[in-house]
């Protein structure tokens, strides 16, 4: 075994450090310096006032999923199961049926994403051949207090709007 | 074993069977020659040109492999540049008007065009003009839906209807790029084997309306099985899948090659018989119509058997040999007569001279082998004196009308062990669910006296016992598979020197063996 050995120098063994109290006050001084600075001028504060101030989400951010629709509001998805096949978390469940409006041959009867199992990898978006599933809703916080509400059905997915213009989304590299 | 000849493929010597064409002969040793129109059951047609191979020093130097018999010393070229170019060119021609709608095509995943594109083509289309639009959805009848755009005009479906069913409903009409597979106006497919064209179609041009859009094929687990739809016992592939949070169910049945039994095909009725495995199943143990646990039900059955002065056991002709042995042993143990009366399973005149049989039960030959009485007179005579009927999955409502059954069984206690709901399960005092044939392993003897074995295909979320296990729980002496097989070995001399796993995959023909006199 030729593992490289790196010897770490153990700190805290000098007399001053072993006296303990001196180092405590040095540390407290640093803390109080920050405290006073922020008290007098909080414009230089390093934290964001979340949730009052929300972060800016970049276009390529993988947020909660949505299903896109044609101009007339009908679902774009053709139920090809590519996203379900590609999903490493196995969180997409689709049931297909015949489509009769002439836009495609096939459409989803049921399209369910279990957000508790989703790992937000975006493979479904990459796999989709018709740009029917996107993660551009800008929703980064998915919270609730019961399991059922994390299972999104086709209606919820279709009703989720995109957060960006079509132009920005395309520019984002999708 | 037929004669072998030695020939060279890409300069490597291989030994193949003589008399076969190059595709089959070379295919048997694992070298694939791409082909679209050739199918071993339909013979060579030579229209797709995908199987063109080079013959070094041959005259002609280029031959269709499907029409060329393997000969001694032949030097076959498969990977030469000019052969690869032919394959690419054929693929390019096939794909000119192909819609490439693989995402919504049911064939995707088992499509020759997809496979050959990946293996032999892998090039961008050079087409710049618009594709020819054809009819995307034509109902050909018998549950066959045709998509003309996907069709490669190999003519397999046309040849199937002409050569196998001899009904000739399909034809290729018009010439050149106007060619389409079509039916005669107003005369759809009308034969009982029509859905086989869906399996035969190398691309997604023929789809089954029953399976259409149900599942992508790469999700399906493919398990071998034996169709229990009639006494032919066609070999099938059971395509099943357990979707997330759901149960393992069958999505389709497909024929599996067995030259001794069914060849490459199966009937449409058998193909749809999977629905009985999915629907209308008995799942809940009932004692006097109220839910109970299996143990309570067994205890209550044992008490009923104990108290009965003259019990009668009825078995289904669909039971496997193993189950019949176990049930018969139980009958001997409790000293009950056993009947296999099931005339209702026979639909006289329904069979044909190809695969479909009159007898819609899978193992009547097994009943005869075990000398279980199947006559109506004896069954009725015994039932008249019986005070307890233990029915192992025999659907009596096929043999009698509901009113007749009610009258006959009015003063009889009924223990029904059933996989399917029927009128008898409604009447039953104790109802115990049984596994269906895709959920247990066993063996059957078909109408031609061929013994075939099958394995368990499905694993249900809540597995049910099969009839042999229930028979053992009811006090039968055959407690495990080894006991049962020993008993079978005594009954069938052909099995005496074999192990269960050594029974050949294509079945054991009991007529050929020295035990040709086993069936009474």
Interface residues (C-beta under 8 A of the other chain):
Chain A: X78 X79 X80 X81 X82 X85 X90 X93 X96 X97 X98 X104 X105 X106 X129 X130
Chain B: X101 X103 X104 X136 X137 X212 X213 X214 X216 X218 X219 X243 X244 X245
